[in-house]
Each structure stands twice: as structure tokens, then as C-alpha cells.
Amino acid sequence: MNIDIALLIIIVANVLLSIKGFSDQLFFDKYKFQIGSIIRGEKVRMFSSAFLHVDYMHLILNMYVLYIFAPIIILNLGVVKFLILYFGSLVAGNVLTLSYHKKELYYTAVGASGAVAGIIYAAILLNPDMKLMMFPLPIPIPGYIFGIGYLIYSIYGMKNKVGNIGHAAHLGGSVGGYALMLLVYPEVFLESSMVVILLGIPIVFLLLFGKRFL
């Protein structure tokens, strides 16, 4: 697979900055997502935290998934729309995280997961019948089923604080990818109208009743 230069730059930036953070705790602490610091005005953390990772496994997993799904967007929509989707989902993930955890001043997070989740969602809208694996199911399932399940699990994970995972970033990134995809490529309404509706149901539910259930 030939890798686009923009995707390569994003991956290299994630790798270099994450490795820097692995060995330099001061650097890591200065640019990670932290509620208290962001509220005090350090807005750069909303962006910089998405280029840091906890460890090599976290980094490799995010970059591998990005490498698999990003070309679907780039080949079909072009690099500019891919960048809009990637960075828009990044921001959406961190905005939801900030809003949801705003009273937890010491809450911290790192990783490109929000941006990657948005790219996955956008790719599913482009190719809803793609086969994806969802743990613990041993068989591939259609992309749109995966997308619905991923959203529901993220909502559940936020409410119940499941694992050391940034569920809010995943959820915000997914919603960002969905919304931005409809904005930059409205033709998807005609091409996959039923999938757009199915994936939109849990999002509308979240918007209407999120405060009650989260």
C-alpha cells in the first residue's frame, strides 16, 4: 500500500513525540491532556495530547488502525477532507472529554484514539459492509454493526468508568467523524442512507438524553 505523505507525517509526528514523552517526563507532563491545566488556559494540551501515548503498545495500536483506515478516506475523498476529518475528530474527542470530566481537575489523558475513532466512523460510512472484528466475537461483522456497538460500548464505558480508557475521547471522536463526514461528503446520504440513519440513532439519543444517562 502506498502511503500518502500527509498520513505519513501524522504517523511520524505521533511516533517521534510519543517516544520523546516516553523518556522525558517533564515533556510528557507539559503537553498531556489535563483538565485543571486546560481550564487555567493551557489550551495547547487539547491538541498536543493527541500526539502522546502511554506506551509503545498504545502507540502501535493507534497508528496501525490509522494506517488501515485512513487510505479509505484519502482514496475516496482526497487528503484535504481526510485532514478535516482527522483533526476535527481529534478536537471533538477532547472537547467532549473536557466537558464530561470538567469537575475532575486532575483527570489526564493522552493518545490519538479520538482522531482515529473519527476516521474509523468516516470509513464505515463510506464502506458500511466492510468486515471488522469486535472483541469478544470470534467472527467478522459488518462495519455498520461494529459502529453501533462501538458507540454503545463507549457510552457504557463513560458511565461506568470501565478500564483505564478515554471513552469520552472515543465517543467524541466517533461523533465528530460521523458529523464531519456528512458535512464534507453529503453524497453519503444517498449512497448509504440506511446506515447513516442507523449510526445516527445512538448519537441523537446521546444528544437528547446524555445528561440523564451519563
C-alpha positions in Angstrom: 0.0 0.0 0.0 1.4 3.4 -1.0 1.2 5.7 2.0 0.1 9.3 1.4 2.6 11.9 2.6 0.1 13.7 4.9 -0.7 10.4 6.6 3.0 9.6 6.8 3.7 12.9 8.5 0.9 12.4 11.1 2.2 8.9 11.9 5.8 10.1 12.1 4.8 13.0 14.4 2.9 10.7 16.7 5.9 8.3 16.8 8.6 10.9 17.5 6.6 12.9 20.0 5.4 9.8 21.8 9.0 8.4 22.1 10.1 11.8 23.4 7.4 11.6 26.0 8.4 8.0 27.0 11.8 9.2 28.0 11.1 12.8 29.2 8.5 13.0 31.9 8.6 16.8 32.0 7.8 17.0 28.3 5.0 14.4 28.8 3.5 16.3 31.7 3.7 19.6 29.9 1.7 18.5 26.9 -0.7 15.8 28.1 -4.4 16.4 28.5 -5.1 17.6 32.0 -8.4 19.2 33.0 -7.0 21.7 35.5 -4.2 22.9 33.3 -6.6 23.4 30.3 -9.1 25.3 32.4 -6.2 27.6 33.6 -5.5 28.5 29.9 -3.1 25.8 28.6 -5.3 25.1 25.5 -2.4 23.6 23.5 -2.9 20.5 25.5 -6.2 20.0 23.7 -4.1 19.3 20.6 -0.7 18.2 21.8 -2.1 15.4 24.0 -3.2 13.6 20.8 0.4 13.1 19.8 1.5 11.5 23.0 0.8 7.9 24.1 1.1 5.9 27.3 3.4 3.2 25.9 4.6 1.5 22.7 1.6 -0.8 22.6 -0.8 2.1 22.8 1.1 4.0 20.1 1.5 1.0 17.7 -2.2 0.1 18.0 -3.4 3.6 17.2 -1.0 4.1 14.3 -1.8 0.6 12.9 -5.5 1.3 12.9 -5.0 4.7 11.4 -2.7 3.2 8.7 -5.5 0.7 7.8 -8.5 3.0 7.7 -7.0 6.4 6.6 -6.3 5.3 3.0 -10.1 4.5 2.6 -10.8 8.2 3.2 -7.8 9.5 1.2 -8.5 7.4 -1.9 -12.2 8.3 -1.9 -12.3 11.9 -0.7 -8.8 13.3 -1.0 -6.2 14.4 1.5 -7.8 17.7 2.4 -11.1 16.1 3.6 -9.1 13.4 5.4 -7.2 16.1 7.3 -10.5 17.8 8.2 -11.9 14.5 9.4 -8.8 13.6 11.4 -8.2 16.9 13.2 -11.9 17.7 13.5 -12.4 14.3 15.3 -9.4 15.0 17.4 -10.9 18.2 18.7 -14.3 16.7 19.1 -12.9 13.9 21.2 -11.1 16.3 23.5 -13.9 18.8 23.7 -16.3 16.1 24.9 -13.6 14.8 27.4 -13.2 18.3 28.8 -16.9 18.8 29.1 -17.6 15.4 30.7 -14.7 15.5 33.2 -14.6 19.2 33.8 -15.0 18.8 37.6 -12.1 16.3 37.8 -9.3 18.8 37.8 -6.6 16.0 37.9 -8.1 14.0 35.1 -5.4 13.3 32.5 -5.4 11.5 29.1 -3.2 11.1 26.0 -3.5 9.4 22.6 -4.7 9.7 19.1 -7.7 7.5 19.8 -10.4 10.2 19.3 -9.0 11.2 15.9 -8.6 7.5 14.9 -12.2 6.8 16.1 -13.4 9.5 13.8 -11.5 8.1 10.8 -13.0 4.6 11.5 -16.5 6.0 11.6 -16.0 8.0 8.4 -14.6 4.9 6.7 -17.6 2.8 7.8 -20.0 5.4 6.3 -18.0 5.1 3.0 -18.0 1.3 3.1 -20.6 0.1 5.6 -20.3 -3.6 4.5 -16.6 -3.8 5.4 -15.9 -6.7 7.8 -14.5 -5.8 11.2 -13.7 -7.7 14.4 -15.3 -6.7 17.7 -13.9 -8.5 20.8 -15.1 -10.9 22.1 -16.9 -12.0 19.0 -14.8 -14.5 17.0 -16.2 -13.7 13.6 -16.1 -10.5 11.4 -19.2 -8.3 11.5 -20.4 -5.6 9.1 -18.9 -2.2 9.7 -22.1 -0.5 10.5 -22.9 -3.1 13.2 -19.4 -2.5 14.6 -20.0 1.2 14.6 -23.3 0.9 16.5 -21.7 -1.5 19.0 -18.6 0.8 19.5 -20.8 3.8 20.2 -22.9 1.9 22.8 -19.9 0.5 24.4 -18.3 3.9 24.6 -21.4 5.4 26.3 -21.4 2.4 28.7 -17.7 2.8 29.4 -18.1 6.5 30.2 -20.9 5.9 32.6 -19.3 3.0 34.4 -15.6 4.1 34.1 -14.6 0.9 32.5 -10.9 0.4 32.4 -8.1 3.0 32.0 -9.6 4.1 28.7 -10.6 7.5 27.4 -14.1 6.5 26.5 -15.2 10.2 26.2 -12.5 10.8 23.6 -13.5 7.7 21.6 -17.2 8.7 21.7 -16.5 12.4 20.9 -14.2 11.4 18.0 -16.7 8.9 16.6 -19.5 11.5 16.7 -17.1 14.1 15.2 -16.2 11.7 12.4 -19.8 11.0 11.7 -20.9 14.6 11.6 -17.9 15.8 9.6 -18.3 13.0 7.1 -21.9 14.2 6.4 -20.6 17.7 6.1 -17.6 17.1 3.7 -19.3 14.3 1.7 -23.1 14.8 1.8 -23.5 12.3 -1.0 -23.2 9.6 1.6 -26.9 10.3 2.4 -27.8 8.9 -1.0 -25.2 6.1 -1.1 -25.8 4.7 2.4 -28.9 6.4 3.7 -30.0 3.4 5.9 -26.5 3.2 7.5 -26.5 6.9 8.1 -29.8 6.6 10.0 -28.7 3.5 12.0 -25.5 5.1 13.1 -27.2 8.3 13.8 -29.8 6.8 16.2 -27.4 6.4 19.2 -25.9 9.8 18.5 -29.3 11.5 18.6 -30.2 9.5 21.7 -26.9 10.8 23.3 -27.7 14.4 22.4 -31.2 14.2 23.7 -30.7 12.1 26.9 -27.0 12.2 27.5 -27.2 14.2 30.7 -29.6 11.8 32.2 -27.7 8.6 31.4 -24.0 9.7 31.6 
